Amino acid sequence: MEHIKKEDWVLFLASGGGLGSLPWVPGSWGSFGALPLWLIFSGLSQGWYLLAVLLFSWFAVIVAGAAGEYLRVNDSPVIVIDEIAGLTLALTGVPLGLGNTVAAFLLFRFFDIVKPFPANWCEDNLSGGLGVVADDLVAGLMTWLVMHIFVV
C-alpha cells in the first residue's frame, strides 16, 4: 500500500473532499460541503454551534494556507474549505429546511461572488489562509444577517 503524503491530506481537506475539483463552479460545489456540517452542528445550542464554526474556521485557515503553499497559488479554485466555513457560519441559528437551505445557499454565493465591502477588503489585504477564508466568513455574516432579518 502506497504511503499517503501530508500534502495529499491537506489538498483533500482543502478541496472539501474533492468538491473543489468538480468542473465549472468549484465554489458552488464546495459550498455544498457546509450542509453536512450544518446537519451535524444543528443539534447543538447556538453557543456550541458558533464555537464549532469558529474552530472549523480556524482549521480552515490553517488548511487553506497549507494548500496554497503546496499549490503555489494563494486562493486556488480547488480550495473550497473557505466556502464551507462561510456557509456554515451563515447557517448559525437557521432552522433546518429546504427553503432555508436554498435561500442561504443562494445568498451566500451572491455575497461570495460579488464581495461587497468588507469582504473585498479582506480578500485584497489579508494573506495566506486568513486571506482565503476571511472574505468567505464576511460573506457568511452578510448571509446570516439577511437570513435573520427576512427569513428566520
C-alpha positions in Angstrom: 0.0 0.0 0.0 1.4 3.4 -1.0 2.0 5.9 1.7 -0.3 8.9 1.7 1.6 12.2 1.9 0.7 15.1 4.2 0.1 17.2 1.0 -2.5 14.7 -0.2 -4.4 15.0 3.1 -4.2 18.8 3.1 -5.4 19.0 -0.5 -8.2 16.5 0.2 -9.4 18.6 3.1 -8.9 22.0 1.4 -10.9 20.7 -1.6 -13.8 19.7 0.6 -13.2 16.0 -0.1 -12.8 16.7 -3.8 -15.8 19.1 -4.3 -13.4 21.8 -5.3 -12.2 19.6 -8.2 -15.6 19.3 -9.8 -16.0 21.2 -13.1 -17.3 24.7 -13.8 -18.2 26.2 -10.4 -16.0 24.8 -7.7 -17.0 27.4 -5.1 -20.7 26.4 -5.5 -19.8 22.7 -5.3 -17.7 23.4 -2.3 -20.5 25.3 -0.6 -22.5 22.1 -0.6 -19.8 20.8 1.8 -21.3 23.0 4.5 -24.6 21.2 4.5 -23.4 18.0 6.3 -21.7 20.2 9.0 -24.9 22.2 9.4 -26.8 18.9 10.0 -24.2 17.7 12.5 -23.9 21.0 14.3 -27.7 21.8 14.2 -28.3 19.6 17.3 -26.1 21.9 19.3 -27.2 25.0 21.2 -26.4 28.2 19.3 -23.4 28.9 21.5 -21.9 25.5 20.9 -22.8 25.7 17.2 -20.9 29.0 17.0 -17.9 27.6 18.8 -17.8 24.6 16.4 -18.0 27.0 13.5 -15.2 29.2 14.9 -13.0 26.1 15.5 -13.7 24.8 12.0 -12.9 28.3 10.6 -9.6 28.3 12.4 -8.9 24.8 11.0 -9.9 26.1 7.5 -7.4 29.0 7.8 -4.6 26.5 8.5 -5.6 24.1 5.8 -6.2 26.8 3.1 -2.8 28.3 3.9 -1.0 25.0 3.6 -2.9 24.1 0.4 -2.0 27.4 -1.1 1.7 26.7 -0.4 1.5 23.3 -1.9 -0.3 24.5 -5.0 1.8 27.7 -5.2 -1.5 29.7 -5.6 -2.8 31.5 -2.6 -6.5 31.1 -3.4 -6.8 28.3 -6.0 -10.3 27.4 -7.1 -9.7 23.9 -5.8 -9.6 25.3 -2.3 -13.2 25.4 -1.1 -12.9 24.8 2.7 -13.4 28.6 2.9 -16.8 28.3 1.3 -17.6 25.5 3.7 -16.7 27.7 6.7 -18.5 30.7 5.4 -21.8 29.0 4.6 -21.7 27.0 7.9 -21.3 30.4 9.7 -24.2 31.8 7.7 -26.5 28.9 8.8 -26.0 29.7 12.5 -29.4 29.6 14.1 -31.2 28.9 10.8 -33.7 26.1 11.2 -33.2 23.0 9.0 -35.4 23.0 5.9 -35.2 23.0 2.1 -36.4 26.6 1.7 -33.8 27.9 4.3 -31.1 25.8 2.6 -31.8 27.2 -0.8 -32.1 30.8 0.4 -28.9 30.7 2.4 -27.0 28.9 -0.3 -28.0 31.5 -3.0 -27.4 34.5 -0.7 -24.0 33.2 0.3 -23.0 32.5 -3.3 -24.1 36.0 -4.2 -22.1 37.7 -1.4 -19.1 35.4 -2.0 -19.0 36.2 -5.8 -19.8 40.0 -5.5 -17.6 40.5 -2.4 -19.1 43.8 -1.1 -17.1 45.7 1.5 -15.6 44.5 3.8 -15.3 41.1 2.0 -13.3 42.6 -0.8 -11.0 44.4 1.6 -10.3 41.0 3.4 -9.5 39.4 0.1 -7.2 42.2 -1.1 -5.4 42.9 2.2 -5.1 39.7 4.2 -2.6 37.0 3.1 -2.2 33.3 3.4 -5.0 31.1 4.7 -6.6 34.0 6.6 -7.0 35.9 3.3 -8.6 32.9 1.7 -11.1 32.3 4.5 -11.9 35.8 5.9 -13.8 37.1 2.8 -16.0 33.9 3.0 -16.6 34.5 6.7 -17.7 38.0 5.9 -20.0 36.7 3.1 -21.3 34.3 5.7 -22.0 37.1 8.2 -23.8 39.1 5.5 -25.9 36.0 4.6 -26.6 35.3 8.3 -27.8 38.9 8.7 -30.2 38.8 5.7 -31.5 35.4 6.7 -32.2 36.6 10.2 -33.9 39.8 9.1 -36.1 38.3 6.3 -36.3 34.6 6.7 -35.8 33.3 10.3 
